[in-house]
Amino acid sequence: MYTCIYDDDLADIVKSRAKQENRSIRRQFIHYLKLALENEGLLEENADNKKADILRQDEMSANLLIKGN
């Protein structure tokens, strides 16, 4: 496990997006950290991870549609 202290301004941005995207704050930080690492060429996701992310996103979308009806 890891521990990290975030700048208040950055934390506020991530908290706001987490709420908009219906994610936990922790999950949103991980999402942005992975994006940053990928953009820097330091992280290459394998096909299984991408497939799992797509499935989770599809499930989240389906849950939102069901709750919305």
DSSP file (Angstrom, degrees, kcal/mol; ACC not computed):
  #  RESIDUE AA STRUCTURE BP1 BP2  ACC     N-H-->O    O-->H-N    N-H-->O    O-->H-N    TCO  KAPPA ALPHA  PHI   PSI    X-CA   Y-CA   Z-CA
    1    1 A M              0   0    0      0, 0.0     2,-0.3     0, 0.0     0, 0.0   0.000 360.0 360.0 360.0 164.6    0.0    0.0    0.0
    2    2 A Y        -     0   0    0      2,-0.0     2,-0.4     0, 0.0     0, 0.0  -0.886 360.0-150.3-131.2 158.9    1.0    3.6   -0.4
    3    3 A T        +     0   0    0     -2,-0.3     2,-0.3     2,-0.0     0, 0.0  -0.995  21.0 169.9-129.8 139.1    0.5    6.9    1.4
    4    4 A C        -     0   0    0     -2,-0.4     2,-0.5     2,-0.0    -2,-0.0  -0.995  25.5-143.3-150.3 141.4    0.5   10.2   -0.4
    5    5 A I        -     0   0    0     -2,-0.3     2,-0.3     0, 0.0    -2,-0.0  -0.919  23.8-155.1-106.1 131.9   -0.3   13.8    0.6
    6    6 A Y        -     0   0    0     -2,-0.5     2,-0.1     1,-0.0    -2,-0.0  -0.790  23.5-103.4-109.3 148.5   -2.0   15.9   -2.1
    7    7 A D     >  -     0   0    0     -2,-0.3     4,-2.6     1,-0.1     5,-0.2  -0.435  34.5-122.7 -61.2 139.3   -2.1   19.6   -2.7
    8    8 A D  H  > S+     0   0    0      1,-0.2     4,-2.3     2,-0.2     5,-0.2   0.870 110.5  52.6 -58.0 -39.8   -5.6   20.9   -1.6
    9    9 A D  H  > S+     0   0    0      2,-0.2     4,-1.7     1,-0.2    -1,-0.2   0.917 111.8  45.4 -63.6 -42.9   -6.3   22.4   -5.1
   10   10 A L  H  > S+     0   0    0      1,-0.2     4,-2.4     2,-0.2    -2,-0.2   0.907 111.8  52.3 -65.8 -41.7   -5.5   19.1   -6.8
   11   11 A A  H  X S+     0   0    0     -4,-2.6     4,-2.7     1,-0.2    -2,-0.2   0.899 107.4  52.2 -62.1 -40.8   -7.6   17.2   -4.3
   12   12 A D  H  X S+     0   0    0     -4,-2.3     4,-2.1     2,-0.2    -1,-0.2   0.897 109.7  49.5 -63.0 -40.4  -10.6   19.5   -4.8
   13   13 A I  H  X S+     0   0    0     -4,-1.7     4,-2.2     2,-0.2    -2,-0.2   0.939 113.6  45.2 -62.7 -47.2  -10.4   19.0   -8.6
   14   14 A V  H  X S+     0   0    0     -4,-2.4     4,-2.5     1,-0.2    -2,-0.2   0.896 111.8  52.2 -66.9 -40.0  -10.2   15.2   -8.2
   15   15 A K  H  X S+     0   0    0     -4,-2.7     4,-2.0    -5,-0.2    -1,-0.2   0.908 109.8  49.8 -61.6 -41.6  -13.0   15.1   -5.7
   16   16 A S  H  X S+     0   0    0     -4,-2.1     4,-2.0     1,-0.2    -2,-0.2   0.928 113.1  45.1 -63.3 -45.9  -15.2   17.1   -8.0
   17   17 A R  H  X S+     0   0    0     -4,-2.2     4,-2.6     2,-0.2    -2,-0.2   0.865 109.1  56.8 -67.2 -35.6  -14.6   14.8  -10.9
   18   18 A A  H  <>S+     0   0    0     -4,-2.5     5,-2.7     1,-0.2     4,-0.4   0.921 108.5  47.0 -60.7 -43.0  -15.1   11.7   -8.8
   19   19 A K  H ><5S+     0   0    0     -4,-2.0     3,-0.8     3,-0.2    -1,-0.2   0.916 113.2  48.5 -64.6 -42.8  -18.5   13.0   -7.9
   20   20 A Q  H 3<5S+     0   0    0     -4,-2.0    -2,-0.2     1,-0.2    -1,-0.2   0.865 117.3  41.3 -64.6 -36.9  -19.3   13.7  -11.5
   21   21 A E  T 3<5S-     0   0    0     -4,-2.6    -1,-0.2    -5,-0.1    -2,-0.2   0.299 110.6-119.1 -97.7   8.8  -18.1   10.3  -12.7
   22   22 A N  T < 5 +     0   0    0     -3,-0.8     2,-0.3    -4,-0.4    -3,-0.2   0.898  69.3 131.2  55.5  45.8  -19.7    8.4   -9.8
   23   23 A R      < -     0   0    0     -5,-2.7    -1,-0.2    -6,-0.2     2,-0.1  -0.840  63.5-101.4-120.0 160.4  -16.3    7.1   -8.6
   24   24 A S     >  -     0   0    0     -2,-0.3     4,-2.2     1,-0.1     5,-0.2  -0.441  34.2-116.1 -72.2 158.0  -14.7    7.0   -5.2
   25   25 A I  H  > S+     0   0    0      1,-0.2     4,-2.3     2,-0.2     5,-0.2   0.914 117.3  51.4 -62.2 -42.4  -12.1    9.7   -4.6
   26   26 A R  H  > S+     0   0    0      1,-0.2     4,-2.2     2,-0.2    -1,-0.2   0.925 110.3  48.2 -60.3 -45.3   -9.4    7.0   -4.2
   27   27 A R  H  > S+     0   0    0      1,-0.2     4,-2.3     2,-0.2    -1,-0.2   0.860 110.1  52.5 -65.7 -35.1  -10.4    5.4   -7.5
   28   28 A Q  H  X S+     0   0    0     -4,-2.2     4,-2.4     2,-0.2    -1,-0.2   0.905 108.4  50.1 -67.7 -41.1  -10.4    8.8   -9.2
   29   29 A F  H  X S+     0   0    0     -4,-2.3     4,-2.5     2,-0.2    -2,-0.2   0.923 111.8  48.6 -60.8 -43.5   -6.9    9.5   -8.0
   30   30 A I  H  X S+     0   0    0     -4,-2.2     4,-2.7     2,-0.2     5,-0.2   0.911 109.3  53.4 -62.8 -41.9   -5.7    6.1   -9.2
   31   31 A H  H  X S+     0   0    0     -4,-2.3     4,-2.2     1,-0.2    -2,-0.2   0.940 112.7  42.7 -57.6 -49.6   -7.4    6.7  -12.6
   32   32 A Y  H  X S+     0   0    0     -4,-2.4     4,-2.4     2,-0.2    -1,-0.2   0.865 112.4  53.7 -68.9 -35.3   -5.5   10.0  -13.0
   33   33 A L  H  X S+     0   0    0     -4,-2.5     4,-2.4    -5,-0.2    -1,-0.2   0.925 109.8  47.9 -63.4 -43.9   -2.3    8.6  -11.8
   34   34 A K  H  X S+     0   0    0     -4,-2.7     4,-2.7     2,-0.2     5,-0.2   0.917 111.1  51.1 -62.5 -43.2   -2.5    5.7  -14.3
   35   35 A L  H  X S+     0   0    0     -4,-2.2     4,-2.6    -5,-0.2    -2,-0.2   0.923 110.9  48.3 -59.9 -43.9   -3.3    8.2  -17.1
   36   36 A A  H  X S+     0   0    0     -4,-2.4     4,-1.5     2,-0.2    -2,-0.2   0.917 112.6  47.9 -63.3 -43.6   -0.3   10.4  -16.2
   37   37 A L  H  <>S+     0   0    0     -4,-2.4     5,-2.7     2,-0.2     6,-0.9   0.895 112.4  49.1 -65.3 -40.1    2.0    7.3  -16.1
   38   38 A E  H ><5S+     0   0    0     -4,-2.7     3,-1.5     4,-0.2    -2,-0.2   0.921 109.3  52.4 -63.7 -43.9    0.7    6.1  -19.5
   39   39 A N  H 3<5S+     0   0    0     -4,-2.6    -1,-0.2     1,-0.3    -2,-0.2   0.809 109.6  49.4 -63.0 -29.7    1.2    9.6  -21.0
   40   40 A E  T 3<5S-     0   0    0     -4,-1.5    -1,-0.3    -5,-0.2    -2,-0.2   0.460 116.1-116.3 -86.9  -2.0    4.8    9.6  -19.8
   41   41 A G  T < 5S+     0   0    0     -3,-1.5    -3,-0.2    -4,-0.3    -2,-0.1   0.705  85.9 114.6  75.7  19.8    5.4    6.1  -21.2
   42   42 A L  S   <S+     0   0    0     -5,-2.7     2,-0.4     1,-0.2    -4,-0.2   0.564  70.1  46.7 -97.9 -10.4    6.0    4.6  -17.8
   43   43 A L        -     0   0    0     -6,-0.9     2,-0.6    -9,-0.1    -1,-0.2  -0.984  57.6-174.1-137.5 124.2    3.0    2.3  -17.7
   44   44 A E        -     0   0    0     -2,-0.4     2,-0.3    -3,-0.1    -6,-0.0  -0.960  19.2-145.9-116.6 114.4    1.8    0.0  -20.4
   45   45 A E        -     0   0    0     -2,-0.6     2,-0.1     1,-0.1    -2,-0.0  -0.566  16.3-129.8 -77.1 139.4   -1.5   -1.6  -19.6
   46   46 A N     >  -     0   0    0     -2,-0.3     4,-1.8     1,-0.1     3,-0.5  -0.421  27.8-101.8 -83.2 167.8   -1.9   -5.1  -20.9
   47   47 A A  H  > S+     0   0    0      1,-0.2     4,-2.4     2,-0.2     5,-0.2   0.826 119.2  58.5 -60.5 -34.6   -5.0   -6.2  -22.9
   48   48 A D  H  > S+     0   0    0      1,-0.2     4,-2.3     2,-0.2    -1,-0.2   0.906 106.2  48.3 -63.9 -41.3   -6.5   -8.0  -19.9
   49   49 A N  H  > S+     0   0    0     -3,-0.5     4,-2.3     2,-0.2    -1,-0.2   0.911 112.2  48.5 -65.6 -42.1   -6.5   -4.8  -17.8
   50   50 A K  H  X S+     0   0    0     -4,-1.8     4,-2.3     2,-0.2    -2,-0.2   0.904 111.1  50.8 -64.0 -40.7   -8.0   -2.7  -20.6
   51   51 A K  H  X S+     0   0    0     -4,-2.4     4,-2.3     1,-0.2    -2,-0.2   0.915 110.5  49.1 -63.1 -42.7  -10.7   -5.4  -21.1
   52   52 A A  H  X S+     0   0    0     -4,-2.3     4,-2.4     1,-0.2    -2,-0.2   0.892 110.3  51.2 -64.4 -39.9  -11.6   -5.3  -17.4
   53   53 A D  H  X S+     0   0    0     -4,-2.3     4,-2.4     2,-0.2    -1,-0.2   0.907 110.0  49.3 -63.4 -41.6  -11.8   -1.5  -17.4
   54   54 A I  H  X S+     0   0    0     -4,-2.3     4,-2.5     2,-0.2    -2,-0.2   0.911 111.0  49.9 -64.7 -42.2  -14.2   -1.6  -20.3
   55   55 A L  H  X S+     0   0    0     -4,-2.3     4,-2.4     2,-0.2    -2,-0.2   0.916 111.1  49.1 -62.4 -42.8  -16.3   -4.2  -18.6
   56   56 A R  H  X S+     0   0    0     -4,-2.4     4,-2.6     1,-0.2    -2,-0.2   0.907 111.3  49.5 -63.2 -41.2  -16.4   -2.1  -15.4
   57   57 A Q  H  X S+     0   0    0     -4,-2.4     4,-2.5     2,-0.2    -1,-0.2   0.907 110.8  49.9 -64.7 -40.7  -17.4    1.0  -17.4
   58   58 A D  H  X S+     0   0    0     -4,-2.5     4,-2.4     2,-0.2    -2,-0.2   0.907 111.4  49.0 -62.8 -41.7  -20.1   -0.9  -19.2
   59   59 A E  H  X S+     0   0    0     -4,-2.4     4,-2.5     2,-0.2    -2,-0.2   0.906 110.9  50.0 -64.1 -41.6  -21.5   -2.2  -15.8
   60   60 A M  H  X S+     0   0    0     -4,-2.6     4,-2.3     2,-0.2    -2,-0.2   0.917 111.2  49.1 -63.0 -42.6  -21.4    1.3  -14.4
   61   61 A S  H  X S+     0   0    0     -4,-2.5     4,-2.2     1,-0.2    -2,-0.2   0.912 111.4  49.3 -62.7 -43.0  -23.3    2.7  -17.4
   62   62 A A  H  X S+     0   0    0     -4,-2.4     4,-2.3     1,-0.2    -1,-0.2   0.905 110.6  50.5 -63.6 -41.2  -25.9   -0.1  -17.1
   63   63 A N  H  X S+     0   0    0     -4,-2.5     4,-2.5     1,-0.2    -1,-0.2   0.896 110.0  50.0 -64.2 -39.7  -26.3    0.6  -13.4
   64   64 A L  H  X S+     0   0    0     -4,-2.3     4,-2.0     2,-0.2    -1,-0.2   0.898 110.6  49.8 -65.5 -39.9  -26.8    4.3  -14.1
   65   65 A L  H  X S+     0   0    0     -4,-2.2     4,-1.1     2,-0.2    -2,-0.2   0.905 111.7  48.2 -64.9 -41.2  -29.4    3.6  -16.7
   66   66 A I  H  < S+     0   0    0     -4,-2.3     3,-0.5     1,-0.2    -2,-0.2   0.921 113.7  46.4 -66.0 -43.4  -31.3    1.2  -14.4
   67   67 A K  H  < S+     0   0    0     -4,-2.5    -1,-0.2     1,-0.2    -2,-0.2   0.833 109.3  56.5 -67.0 -31.7  -31.3    3.7  -11.6
   68   68 A G  H  <        0   0    0     -4,-2.0    -1,-0.2     1,-0.2    -2,-0.2   0.740 360.0 360.0 -73.0 -23.1  -32.3    6.5  -13.9
   69   69 A N     <        0   0    0     -4,-1.1    -1,-0.2    -3,-0.5    -2,-0.2   0.463 360.0 360.0 -86.3 360.0  -35.5    4.7  -15.0
